[in-house]
Amino acid sequence: MASDKRRAHHESVGGWAKRLHLTSQSVMESLLRPFDLGPTQWYVLCHLAEEGPTPQSALVHLLRVERATMSGIVAALVRKGYVEQIPDPGDQRRKILRLTAGGEELWERLPDPVDEILAIAFEGVPQEAQDHAIDVLRAATERLTARLPARHPRK
């Protein structure tokens, strides 16, 4: 009977949401591999390209990663010449991130993996069905987020 319950979990909305996420990650990684970038590096570049200079700490919360993880991601982007860290004029301990000229040039050449994934995954799916799926997953995420201990950032 346990296997029936486990099978039901795998076929649940949550099980399919997880598989979609993992498969999307794999597709994103394959699209970015020729550029020597990972998904989180792409999201950092995306944010900086679209929103401009941003405190590194803000990206930690926005992308929901640990500070140490973000430090490693930023270090790699700095080493590759795509991002620079500048001191925050209001607080010299804080770092502001911004794209370098090399980062801007790279951004112009990069594919948008999110657009490609969405186009492939939801080809032929009516917008109404997509909107309903968004509503269901958003509500479930909000209910779970409300149960997190206060130390976890909420969005």
Secondary structure, DSSP 8 states (H G I E B T S, - for coil): -HHHHHHHHHTSHHHHHHHHHHHHHHHHHHHHGGGT--HHHHHHHHHHHHH-SEEHHHHHHHHT--HHHHHHHHHHHHHTTSEEEEEETTEEEEEEEEE-HHHHHHHHH---HHHHHHHHHTTT--HHHHHHHHHHHHHHHHHHHHTS-TTS---
